[in-house]
Amino acid sequence: MRDVRLWCGLALIAVSMLAGARIMSSGRDTMTVWQVTRDLQAGAHPSGLVAVEVNRDVAGSTYVAADSPATAGGLVGTLRWPISAGQLLPKAALAEDSDGDVRLVPVPVDPRHLPSDVQAGDAVDIWTTDVQEHTSPRLVIAHVLVWSVSTDPSGVASELTVMLRVPTNRVQDVVAASRVGSVDLVSVPISSTQTAQDPRADDAPVSTTVMGQTP
C-alpha cells in the first residue's frame, strides 16, 4: 500500500512539472508589437503607440513589430485606413511615407472655433463665415488632416496656428477662406470612415500586455 501511494505521489509531481514547463514555454512564445493609443485617420503618421506583448500564434506576421524603425513622430510611413484606439497596428495598414500632391497650409483659428483636443493626425472639415457680409457658414473643404497645432495662442486675436495637409488644387480656397472670414475646424469622427476603409474593422480583439510607449 505504501508503494502505491509513493508511486501516485511521484506521478503527481511529474504531471505538475510537465504542466508547469508547458505553461512557461507557452508564456515565452510571445512577440512585442505596436498598439494604437488614440484614434488615427487614414493618411496620418502613426504616433502615440504603445509596445504590447501578444501571443505569437495569434499575432503571427500580421502586426508591426515594436522593434521596427521609428522616428521622433512615430513609425515611418502613413496609414492606408483609419485605426481606432486600442487596436494593434497591422503591417498592411502602413504605406510608404509620401506627401503626394498636397501642401502644408497654416490656418489661424480662434481657440473657441476648433475641438479642444485636436492634434496631429486628426481629420477636420474646414468651414468659414464672412463676418462682415453676415453670410451663413460654408464648407470650404471636407476631411483634411491636421499636421500640427501651435501650443500657444499668438497674434492680436490670440489665434492658434493649425497646419493642415491640403490638396494642391484646394490651397487657394483654404487661404482665401482664412483671409476673408472666421474659420471653424470641425472634427471628423473616425467611425464615419473606418468601416468602409479598414478590412480588419470586424476583427476580434487580441489579448495584450503593455510594455512601453512611443512619443
C-alpha positions in Angstrom: 0.0 0.0 0.0 2.9 2.3 0.9 4.4 1.7 -2.6 1.2 2.5 -4.3 1.0 5.9 -2.5 4.6 6.6 -3.3 4.1 5.9 -7.0 1.0 8.0 -7.1 2.8 10.9 -5.4 5.7 10.7 -7.9 3.2 10.6 -10.8 1.5 13.8 -9.5 4.9 15.5 -9.1 5.8 14.5 -12.7 2.5 15.8 -14.1 2.8 19.1 -12.2 6.3 19.6 -13.5 5.3 18.8 -17.1 2.3 21.2 -16.9 4.5 24.0 -15.4 7.1 23.5 -18.2 4.4 23.7 -20.8 2.9 26.9 -19.3 6.4 28.5 -19.1 7.1 27.5 -22.7 3.8 28.9 -24.0 4.4 32.1 -22.0 7.8 32.7 -23.7 6.2 32.2 -27.2 5.2 35.8 -27.5 6.2 38.8 -29.5 6.1 42.6 -29.0 4.0 44.7 -31.4 2.7 48.2 -31.6 -0.8 49.1 -30.3 -2.5 52.4 -31.1 -3.5 54.5 -28.1 -5.6 57.1 -29.9 -7.8 57.3 -33.0 -5.7 57.9 -36.1 -7.1 58.8 -39.5 -6.1 57.5 -42.9 -3.0 59.3 -44.2 -1.8 60.1 -40.7 1.7 59.2 -39.3 1.4 56.5 -36.6 2.2 58.2 -33.2 1.5 57.7 -29.5 2.0 54.0 -29.9 2.5 51.6 -27.0 4.5 48.3 -27.2 2.5 45.3 -26.1 3.3 41.7 -25.7 1.0 39.2 -27.6 0.9 35.5 -28.3 3.0 34.8 -31.4 0.4 32.3 -32.7 -2.3 35.0 -32.6 -0.2 37.9 -34.0 1.9 35.9 -36.4 3.3 38.2 -39.1 0.2 40.4 -39.2 1.2 43.2 -37.0 4.1 45.7 -36.9 6.8 44.5 -34.5 7.8 47.0 -31.8 11.4 46.8 -32.9 10.5 48.4 -36.3 12.4 51.6 -37.1 10.8 54.7 -35.7 11.2 58.5 -35.8 10.5 61.1 -33.2 7.0 61.5 -34.5 6.3 57.7 -34.7 6.8 55.0 -37.2 8.0 55.7 -40.7 5.0 55.7 -43.1 1.4 56.8 -43.3 -1.8 54.9 -42.7 -3.8 53.4 -45.5 -7.0 53.3 -43.4 -8.2 54.6 -40.0 -7.1 52.8 -36.9 -9.0 53.1 -33.6 -7.5 53.4 -30.2 -6.7 50.0 -28.7 -6.2 48.2 -32.0 -2.9 46.6 -32.9 -1.1 48.2 -35.9 -1.3 45.9 -38.9 1.6 45.8 -41.4 -0.9 46.1 -44.2 -2.1 49.5 -42.9 1.3 51.1 -43.4 2.1 52.7 -46.7 5.3 54.4 -47.8 5.7 57.9 -46.5 4.6 60.2 -49.3 3.1 63.7 -49.2 1.8 63.2 -52.8 0.0 66.2 -54.3 -0.5 68.1 -51.0 0.8 71.2 -49.3 1.1 72.2 -45.7 -1.1 75.3 -45.2 -1.0 77.3 -41.9 -4.5 78.4 -40.9 -5.1 80.9 -38.0 -8.0 79.7 -35.8 -9.7 81.1 -32.7 -9.2 78.5 -29.9 -13.0 78.6 -29.4 -13.6 77.5 -33.0 -11.9 74.1 -33.0 -12.1 71.0 -30.8 -10.1 71.5 -27.6 -8.4 68.1 -28.1 -7.5 68.4 -31.8 -4.0 67.1 -32.6 -1.7 65.9 -35.4 -3.3 63.0 -37.3 -6.9 64.1 -36.7 -9.2 64.8 -39.6 -11.3 68.0 -39.8 -13.7 69.8 -42.1 -12.9 73.5 -42.8 -15.8 75.9 -42.5 -15.7 79.7 -42.9 -18.0 82.6 -42.2 -17.8 86.0 -43.7 -18.5 88.1 -40.6 -18.6 91.4 -42.5 -21.1 90.2 -45.0 -23.1 88.3 -42.4 -23.3 85.2 -44.6 -24.1 81.7 -43.5 -21.2 79.4 -42.8 -20.0 77.5 -45.8 -17.9 74.3 -46.2 -14.5 75.1 -47.7 -13.2 71.5 -47.9 -14.0 68.3 -46.1 -11.7 65.8 -44.4 -8.2 67.3 -44.4 -5.5 66.0 -42.0 -4.0 68.1 -39.2 -0.3 68.2 -39.4 0.4 70.2 -36.3 -1.2 72.6 -33.8 0.7 75.5 -32.2 0.9 75.1 -28.4 0.3 78.7 -27.5 -2.0 81.4 -28.9 -0.3 84.2 -30.8 -1.2 87.3 -32.7 -3.6 90.1 -32.0 -6.6 87.8 -31.8 -4.8 85.1 -29.7 -5.3 82.6 -32.5 -3.8 79.1 -32.8 -1.9 78.2 -35.9 -3.1 74.9 -37.3 -1.0 73.4 -40.0 -3.2 71.4 -42.4 -2.4 69.0 -45.3 -4.4 70.4 -48.2 -4.6 69.1 -51.7 -2.6 71.4 -54.0 -5.7 72.3 -56.1 -7.5 73.5 -53.0 -4.8 75.6 -51.3 -6.2 78.8 -52.9 -9.7 78.1 -51.4 -8.3 77.5 -47.9 -6.0 80.5 -47.9 -8.8 82.8 -49.2 -11.2 81.4 -46.5 -8.7 82.2 -43.8 -8.3 85.8 -45.1 -11.9 86.9 -45.6 -13.7 85.4 -42.6 -13.7 83.4 -39.4 -12.5 79.8 -39.7 -14.0 76.8 -37.9 -12.5 73.4 -37.8 -15.0 70.6 -37.3 -13.7 67.2 -36.1 -14.4 64.2 -38.4 -15.1 61.1 -36.2 -13.0 58.1 -37.2 -16.1 55.9 -37.1 -17.5 57.7 -40.2 -14.8 56.3 -42.4 -13.3 53.3 -40.7 -15.7 50.5 -41.6 -15.6 51.3 -45.3 -11.8 51.6 -45.5 -10.5 49.1 -42.9 -10.6 45.5 -44.0 -9.8 44.5 -40.4 -12.6 46.6 -38.8 -14.5 43.5 -37.6 -11.5 41.5 -36.3 -11.7 40.1 -32.8 -9.6 41.8 -30.1 -6.2 40.3 -29.2 -5.1 39.9 -25.6 -2.1 42.1 -24.8 0.4 43.1 -22.1 1.6 46.7 -22.1 5.4 47.1 -22.4 6.2 50.7 -23.3 5.1 53.8 -25.3 6.5 55.9 -28.1 6.3 59.8 -28.1 
